[in-house]
Amino acid sequence: MPASDTTVSTPNLVVTDAPIPADIAMISDALDRFNIEKTGVEDRRPLAVLVHDPETHQVIGGLTGRTSLGLFFVDLFYLPSELRGSGLGGEILRQAEDEARARGCRAAVLYTITFQAPGFYRKRGWERLGEVPCDPPGTSRVFMTKELAARTGDRD
């Protein structure tokens, strides 16, 4: 009887700037299954606070992120310039944090860029974890976190 073939083919690697959404979903879902197997916790959920134009009803800004394993991740946060400084951004962030608390999250994480909004987040209780230099020179990615303990007045 011939020996079994133990040769394993090497997977192909493809570098792309245009991944197919189904491929991204496959990776995300596989990682989620791995995390569930390791933790026994199945709680990953998207979280978004969307800003709709009152006339067109189209989304014109907002916050997107996700909650998982007791953490709230802020992925994207954008408001058109004409809505900045109105208090709307703070309200969007407050609503997202409140929803994360309701889902059992104890902390939140995000990154921003030095020319974006680190001051905005600091004013709302976020703390700097660290920075990584990026382009253009003199610019950094700023990694931030916030404890999401129960807000004052939320307790019985």
Accessible surface in RSA format (square Angstrom, percent):
REM  Atomic radii and reference values for relative SASA: ProtOr
REM  Chains: A
REM  Algorithm: Lee & Richards
REM  Probe-radius: 1.40
REM  Slices: 20
REM RES _ NUM      All-atoms   Total-Side   Main-Chain    Non-polar    All polar
REM                ABS   REL    ABS   REL    ABS   REL    ABS   REL    ABS   REL
RES MET A   1   234.88 121.6 152.49 100.9  82.39 196.2 122.70 104.3 112.18 148.6
RES PRO A   2   125.54  91.5  99.05  90.3  26.49  96.3 110.64  91.3  14.90  92.6
RES ALA A   3   100.05  92.0  64.56  99.6  35.49  80.7  75.58 106.4  24.47  64.8
RES SER A   4    95.33  80.6  69.50  92.8  25.82  59.5  54.40 115.8  40.92  57.3
RES ASP A   5   123.18  86.3  87.17  86.8  36.01  85.2  44.91 105.7  78.27  78.1
RES THR A   6   118.23  84.1  95.25  96.6  22.97  54.8  68.80  92.4  49.42  74.7
RES THR A   7   114.31  81.3  85.13  86.3  29.17  69.5  64.84  87.1  49.47  74.8
RES VAL A   8   130.12  85.6 106.63  96.5  23.50  56.6 109.76  95.4  20.36  55.2
RES SER A   9    98.18  83.0  79.43 106.0  18.75  43.2  51.12 108.9  47.06  65.9
RES THR A  10   117.94  83.9  95.17  96.5  22.77  54.3  65.81  88.4  52.14  78.8
RES PRO A  11   107.29  78.2  88.04  80.3  19.24  69.9 100.14  82.7   7.15  44.4
RES ASN A  12   139.55  96.2 111.37 107.6  28.18  67.9  26.17  63.0 113.38 109.6
RES LEU A  13   165.94  92.4 134.81  96.4  31.13  78.3 136.34  95.8  29.60  79.7
RES VAL A  14   124.00  81.6  91.99  83.3  32.01  77.1  95.09  82.6  28.91  78.4
RES VAL A  15   153.22 100.8 122.71 111.1  30.51  73.5 126.69 110.1  26.53  72.0
RES THR A  16    73.75  52.5  43.10  43.7  30.64  73.0  38.71  52.0  35.04  53.0
RES ASP A  17   146.06 102.3 109.44 108.9  36.62  86.6  49.05 115.4  97.01  96.7
RES ALA A  18    74.09  68.1  53.72  82.9  20.37  46.3  59.93  84.4  14.17  37.5
RES PRO A  19    66.71  48.6  49.97  45.6  16.73  60.8  53.59  44.2  13.11  81.5
RES ILE A  20   106.90  60.8 104.92  78.2   1.98   4.8 106.61  76.8   0.29   0.8
RES PRO A  21   105.61  77.0  99.78  91.0   5.83  21.2 102.05  84.3   3.56  22.1
RES ALA A  22    69.35  63.8  55.40  85.5  13.95  31.7  61.96  87.3   7.39  19.6
RES ASP A  23    73.36  51.4  72.52  72.2   0.83   2.0  18.52  43.6  54.83  54.7
RES ILE A  24    93.09  53.0  91.87  68.4   1.22   2.9  92.58  66.7   0.51   1.4
RES ALA A  25    47.42  43.6  42.07  64.9   5.35  12.2  47.21  66.5   0.21   0.6
RES MET A  26   111.64  57.8 104.03  68.9   7.61  18.1  83.59  71.1  28.05  37.2
RES ILE A  27   113.17  64.4 111.39  83.0   1.78   4.3 112.22  80.8   0.94   2.6
RES SER A  28    38.20  32.3  32.07  42.8   6.13  14.1  24.77  52.8  13.42  18.8
RES ASP A  29    64.06  44.9  62.45  62.2   1.61   3.8  14.05  33.1  50.01  49.9
RES ALA A  30    31.24  28.7  25.36  39.1   5.88  13.4  26.17  36.8   5.07  13.4
RES LEU A  31   105.44  58.7 101.16  72.4   4.29  10.8 104.68  73.5   0.76   2.1
RES ASP A  32    29.27  20.5  27.57  27.4   1.70   4.0   2.24   5.3  27.03  27.0
RES ARG A  33   133.92  56.2 132.39  67.5   1.52   3.6  64.05  87.5  69.87  42.3
RES PHE A  34   104.42  52.2 101.99  63.2   2.43   6.3 103.75  62.9   0.67   1.9
RES ASN A  35    45.30  31.2  44.63  43.1   0.67   1.6   5.63  13.6  39.67  38.3
RES ILE A  36    41.44  23.6  39.72  29.6   1.71   4.1  39.72  28.6   1.71   4.7
RES GLU A  37   138.97  79.8 103.01  77.9  35.96  85.6  46.08  89.1  92.89  75.8
RES LYS A  38   148.41  72.4 113.81  69.8  34.60  82.4  58.77  52.9  89.63  95.5
RES THR A  39    67.03  47.7  35.22  35.7  31.81  75.8  44.00  59.1  23.03  34.8
RES GLY A  40    67.13  82.8   0.00   N/A  67.13  82.8  32.81  90.0  34.32  76.9
RES VAL A  41    65.15  42.9  59.32  53.7   5.82  14.0  62.31  54.1   2.83   7.7
RES GLU A  42   140.75  80.8 108.30  81.9  32.45  77.3  31.82  61.6 108.93  88.9
RES ASP A  43    53.43  37.4  43.99  43.8   9.44  22.3  32.67  76.9  20.76  20.7
RES ARG A  44    85.82  36.0  62.38  31.8  23.44  55.8  19.31  26.4  66.51  40.3
RES ARG A  45   120.12  50.4 120.00  61.2   0.12   0.3  41.00  56.0  79.12  47.9
RES PRO A  46   112.39  81.9 103.22  94.1   9.17  33.3 104.59  86.3   7.81  48.5
RES LEU A  47     6.94   3.9   3.18   2.3   3.76   9.4   6.22   4.4   0.71   1.9
RES ALA A  48    55.81  51.3  25.62  39.5  30.19  68.7  25.62  36.1  30.19  80.0
RES VAL A  49    25.30  16.6  21.65  19.6   3.65   8.8  25.30  22.0   0.00   0.0
RES LEU A  50    90.02  50.1  64.86  46.4  25.16  63.3  64.86  45.6  25.16  67.7
RES VAL A  51    18.93  12.5  15.46  14.0   3.47   8.4  18.93  16.5   0.00   0.0
RES HIS A  52    95.75  52.3  78.69  54.7  17.06  43.6  61.97  63.9  33.78  39.3
RES ASP A  53    35.94  25.2  35.79  35.6   0.14   0.3   0.59   1.4  35.35  35.3
RES PRO A  54   112.77  82.2  89.04  81.2  23.73  86.3  97.97  80.9  14.81  92.0
RES GLU A  55   152.51  87.6 126.30  95.6  26.21  62.4  45.58  88.2 106.93  87.3
RES THR A  56    82.31  58.5  64.01  64.9  18.30  43.6  68.71  92.3  13.60  20.6
RES HIS A  57   129.20  70.6 118.86  82.6  10.34  26.4  78.71  81.1  50.49  58.7
RES GLN A  58   117.99  66.0 116.00  84.8   1.99   4.7  34.49  73.4  83.50  63.3
RES VAL A  59    79.40  52.2  53.73  48.6  25.67  61.9  53.73  46.7  25.67  69.6
RES ILE A  60    57.86  32.9  43.40  32.3  14.46  34.8  52.84  38.0   5.02  13.6
RES GLY A  61     9.79  12.1   0.00   N/A   9.79  12.1   8.68  23.8   1.12   2.5
RES GLY A  62     9.34  11.5   0.00   N/A   9.34  11.5   2.83   7.8   6.51  14.6
RES LEU A  63     0.04   0.0   0.00   0.0   0.04   0.1   0.04   0.0   0.00   0.0
RES THR A  64    51.32  36.5  51.32  52.0   0.00   0.0  48.59  65.3   2.74   4.1
RES GLY A  65     7.80   9.6   0.00   N/A   7.80   9.6   0.09   0.3   7.71  17.3
RES ARG A  66    86.31  36.2  86.31  44.0   0.00   0.0  24.85  34.0  61.45  37.2
RES THR A  67     3.70   2.6   3.70   3.7   0.00   0.0   2.67   3.6   1.03   1.5
RES SER A  68    18.44  15.6  16.65  22.2   1.79   4.1   6.99  14.9  11.45  16.0
RES LEU A  69    70.73  39.4  52.67  37.7  18.05  45.4  59.10  41.5  11.62  31.3
RES GLY A  70    10.95  13.5   0.00   N/A  10.95  13.5   5.88  16.1   5.07  11.4
RES LEU A  71    62.10  34.6  62.10  44.4   0.00   0.0  62.10  43.6   0.00   0.0
RES PHE A  72     0.00   0.0   0.00   0.0   0.00   0.0   0.00   0.0   0.00   0.0
RES PHE A  73    51.09  25.6  51.09  31.6   0.00   0.0  51.09  31.0   0.00   0.0
RES VAL A  74    13.05   8.6   4.22   3.8   8.83  21.3   4.22   3.7   8.83  23.9
RES ASP A  75    73.65  51.6  47.21  47.0  26.43  62.5  21.83  51.4  51.82  51.7
RES LEU A  76   126.18  70.3 122.32  87.5   3.86   9.7 126.18  88.6   0.00   0.0
RES PHE A  77    49.57  24.8  14.48   9.0  35.10  91.3  14.60   8.9  34.97 100.1
RES TYR A  78   124.27  58.0 119.96  68.3   4.31  11.2  93.44  70.2  30.83  38.0
RES LEU A  79    13.48   7.5   9.52   6.8   3.96  10.0   9.52   6.7   3.96  10.7
RES PRO A  80    15.97  11.6  15.52  14.2   0.44   1.6  15.97  13.2   0.00   0.0
RES SER A  81    78.75  66.5  64.37  85.9  14.39  33.1  35.66  75.9  43.10  60.4
RES GLU A  82   137.38  78.9 101.49  76.8  35.89  85.5  66.73 129.1  70.65  57.7
RES LEU A  83    47.02  26.2  46.75  33.4   0.27   0.7  46.84  32.9   0.18   0.5
RES ARG A  84   133.67  56.1 112.30  57.2  21.37  50.9  54.62  74.6  79.05  47.9
RES GLY A  85    90.15 111.2   0.00   N/A  90.15 111.2  43.70 119.9  46.44 104.0
RES SER A  86    79.37  67.1  35.93  47.9  43.44 100.1  46.10  98.2  33.27  46.6
RES GLY A  87    47.75  58.9   0.00   N/A  47.75  58.9  35.34  97.0  12.41  27.8
RES LEU A  88    57.50  32.0  52.49  37.6   5.01  12.6  56.34  39.6   1.16   3.1
RES GLY A  89     8.89  11.0   0.00   N/A   8.89  11.0   5.46  15.0   3.44   7.7
RES GLY A  90    15.53  19.1   0.00   N/A  15.53  19.1   9.88  27.1   5.64  12.6
RES GLU A  91    65.25  37.5  61.40  46.5   3.86   9.2  34.87  67.4  30.38  24.8
RES ILE A  92     4.46   2.5   4.12   3.1   0.34   0.8   4.46   3.2   0.00   0.0
RES LEU A  93     1.50   0.8   1.50   1.1   0.00   0.0   1.50   1.1   0.00   0.0
RES ARG A  94    84.87  35.6  82.91  42.3   1.96   4.7  37.41  51.1  47.46  28.8
RES GLN A  95    81.00  45.3  75.01  54.8   5.98  14.2  16.25  34.6  64.75  49.1
RES ALA A  96     0.00   0.0   0.00   0.0   0.00   0.0   0.00   0.0   0.00   0.0
RES GLU A  97     5.85   3.4   5.85   4.4   0.00   0.0   0.10   0.2   5.75   4.7
RES ASP A  98    41.13  28.8  35.24  35.1   5.89  13.9  26.21  61.7  14.92  14.9
RES GLU A  99    66.35  38.1  63.14  47.8   3.21   7.6  22.74  44.0  43.60  35.6
RES ALA A 100     0.00   0.0   0.00   0.0   0.00   0.0   0.00   0.0   0.00   0.0
RES ARG A 101    42.53  17.9  27.76  14.2  14.77  35.2  19.54  26.7  22.99  13.9
RES ALA A 102    84.83  78.0  40.48  62.5  44.34 100.9  53.55  75.4  31.28  82.8
RES ARG A 103    61.08  25.6  24.65  12.6  36.43  86.7  18.80  25.7  42.28  25.6
RES GLY A 104    45.69  56.3   0.00   N/A  45.69  56.3  35.19  96.6  10.50  23.5
RES CYS A 105     7.31   5.5   2.37   2.6   4.94  11.6   0.00   0.0   7.31   7.9
RES ARG A 106   164.62  69.1 162.66  82.9   1.96   4.7  71.29  97.4  93.32  56.6
RES ALA A 107    15.65  14.4  15.65  24.2   0.00   0.0  15.65  22.0   0.00   0.0
RES ALA A 108     0.00   0.0   0.00   0.0   0.00   0.0   0.00   0.0   0.00   0.0
RES VAL A 109    39.44  26.0  38.90  35.2   0.54   1.3  38.90  33.8   0.54   1.5
RES LEU A 110    11.72   6.5   1.83   1.3   9.90  24.9   9.37   6.6   2.35   6.3
RES TYR A 111   121.53  56.7 102.82  58.5  18.71  48.7  60.34  45.3  61.18  75.4
RES THR A 112     5.85   4.2   4.79   4.9   1.07   2.5   3.58   4.8   2.27   3.4
RES ILE A 113    20.00  11.4  20.00  14.9   0.00   0.0  20.00  14.4   0.00   0.0
RES THR A 114    55.87  39.7  36.70  37.2  19.17  45.7  32.89  44.2  22.98  34.7
RES PHE A 115   137.71  68.9 103.88  64.3  33.83  88.0 114.48  69.4  23.24  66.5
RES GLN A 116   107.24  60.0  73.02  53.4  34.22  81.5  26.94  57.3  80.30  60.9
RES ALA A 117    31.37  28.8  26.84  41.4   4.53  10.3  31.37  44.2   0.00   0.0
RES PRO A 118    15.32  11.2  15.32  14.0   0.00   0.0  15.32  12.6   0.00   0.0
RES GLY A 119    26.97  33.3   0.00   N/A  26.97  33.3  22.60  62.0   4.37   9.8
RES PHE A 120    46.70  23.4  38.42  23.8   8.28  21.5  41.45  25.1   5.25  15.0
RES TYR A 121    11.44   5.3  11.44   6.5   0.00   0.0   0.13   0.1  11.31  13.9
RES ARG A 122   128.40  53.9 112.92  57.6  15.48  36.9  49.21  67.3  79.18  48.0
RES LYS A 123   174.86  85.3 134.51  82.5  40.34  96.1  87.59  78.8  87.27  93.0
RES ARG A 124    78.76  33.1  67.55  34.4  11.21  26.7  33.89  46.3  44.87  27.2
RES GLY A 125    44.25  54.6   0.00   N/A  44.25  54.6  31.66  86.9  12.59  28.2
RES TRP A 126     5.20   2.1   0.00   0.0   5.20  12.2   0.00   0.0   5.20   8.4
RES GLU A 127   119.63  68.7 116.34  88.0   3.28   7.8  37.03  71.6  82.60  67.4
RES ARG A 128   130.68  54.9 104.69  53.4  25.99  61.9  31.51  43.1  99.18  60.1
RES LEU A 129   114.71  63.9  81.01  58.0  33.70  84.7  83.20  58.4  31.51  84.8
RES GLY A 130    20.19  24.9   0.00   N/A  20.19  24.9  20.19  55.4   0.00   0.0
RES GLU A 131    75.37  43.3  48.59  36.8  26.78  63.8  10.29  19.9  65.07  53.1
RES VAL A 132    82.36  54.2  81.97  74.2   0.39   0.9  82.36  71.6   0.00   0.0
RES PRO A 133   112.20  81.8  96.30  87.8  15.90  57.8  96.60  79.8  15.60  97.0
RES CYS A 134    38.36  29.0  22.09  24.6  16.26  38.2  31.21  79.1   7.15   7.7
RES ASP A 135   120.96  84.7 101.75 101.3  19.21  45.4  31.66  74.5  89.30  89.1
RES PRO A 136    81.34  59.3  78.00  71.1   3.34  12.1  81.26  67.1   0.08   0.5
RES PRO A 137   126.24  92.0  98.41  89.7  27.83 101.2 105.89  87.4  20.36 126.5
RES GLY A 138    85.90 105.9   0.00   N/A  85.90 105.9  45.00 123.5  40.89  91.6
RES THR A 139    13.02   9.3  11.35  11.5   1.67   4.0   0.36   0.5  12.66  19.1
RES SER A 140    15.13  12.8  15.13  20.2   0.00   0.0   0.05   0.1  15.08  21.1
RES ARG A 141    84.41  35.4  84.41  43.0   0.00   0.0  13.44  18.4  70.98  43.0
RES VAL A 142     2.61   1.7   2.61   2.4   0.00   0.0   2.61   2.3   0.00   0.0
RES PHE A 143    74.99  37.5  74.99  46.4   0.00   0.0  74.99  45.5   0.00   0.0
RES MET A 144     0.25   0.1   0.00   0.0   0.25   0.6   0.00   0.0   0.25   0.3
RES THR A 145    25.01  17.8  25.01  25.4   0.00   0.0  18.78  25.2   6.22   9.4
RES LYS A 146    33.92  16.5  31.80  19.5   2.12   5.0  19.46  17.5  14.46  15.4
RES GLU A 147   126.90  72.9 113.62  86.0  13.28  31.6  59.16 114.4  67.74  55.3
RES LEU A 148     4.76   2.6   0.00   0.0   4.76  12.0   0.08   0.1   4.68  12.6
RES ALA A 149    70.46  64.8  52.61  81.2  17.85  40.6  64.49  90.8   5.97  15.8
RES ALA A 150    51.84  47.7  26.92  41.5  24.92  56.7  30.99  43.6  20.84  55.2
RES ARG A 151    94.05  39.5  87.33  44.5   6.72  16.0  24.12  33.0  69.93  42.4
RES THR A 152   148.21 105.4 113.99 115.6  34.21  81.5  85.55 114.9  62.65  94.7
RES GLY A 153    72.47  89.4   0.00   N/A  72.47  89.4  38.16 104.7  34.31  76.8
RES ASP A 154    87.27  61.1  52.51  52.3  34.76  82.2  21.31  50.2  65.96  65.8
RES ARG A 155   180.48  75.8 155.68  79.4  24.80  59.1  66.48  90.9 114.00  69.1
RES ASP A 156   196.29 137.5 123.18 122.6  73.11 172.9  72.73 171.2 123.55 123.2
END  Absolute sums over single chains surface
CHAIN  1 A    11400.6       8857.1       2543.5       6758.6       4642.0
END  Absolute sums over all chains
TOTAL         11400.6       8857.1       2543.5       6758.6       4642.0
